[in-house]
Amino acid sequence: MVSVAAFTRISKGRERALRLRESLFPTITDDQLWHRKRNHGFTTLPRTLPVLMNIIDAQSKNKPAGRTYLGLWMRTFDEAIVIVENPMSLASEAGFSGERAVTTWRDRMTTLKKLGFIDAHPGSSGDFHYVLLYNPHKVARELRKKIPQRYFMQLIDRAAEIGAVDMDEVPPPPVVVPPPPPPPSADMPPPPDAAQAPKKAKKK
């Protein structure tokens, strides 16, 4: 749900962008531009995705998996699941070619799974036939200690710009320590000794 403040910010941003476009590019018509309400083939994805791709590449060292992650987002809907019927297509979109294209793509998918950005179940196309995309902001928070500081702060800043509250700091719940039992009162008689306790009558 979009808050009133976020909705107002988005509306003002759209108005400003439209005024700038009309001023800087006055001869451009709507049919020259791509718009999600007029053109088919769009998806919804986080605006922080470029930063997330940098974070993923930094975690995967010399085997960057950011473009592989981008390809998954290009094929998902709001249900956050991708059915990979043709791995070669996703491998090609991620920039891999040749005989080892699919093998390389699967290696990058394994990296994404180990980092926690995705989960998967096997199917007819292999181990990554059914792919689930987790909320990347929550995954990034889990990886915070491993992420380069400049990338994480860039993610925090960008999330604040777009109103992504799932990147806000959430303090841990306070630990409730029960109070110690009160000391025995001086006026309270001590408990009876076992030897002095009355004996139960034996049944006949």
Secondary structure, 3 states (H helix, E strand, C coil): CCCHHHHHHHHHHHHHHHHHHHHHCCCCCHHHCCCCCCCCCCCCCCCCHHHHHHHHHHHCCCCCCHHHHHHHHCCCCCCCEEECCCHHHHHHHCCCCCCCHHHHHHHHHHHHHHHCCEEEEEECCEEEEEEEECCHHHHHHHCHHHCCHHHHHHHHHHHHHHCCHHHCCCCCCCCCCCCCCCCCCCCCCCCCCCCCCCCCCCCC
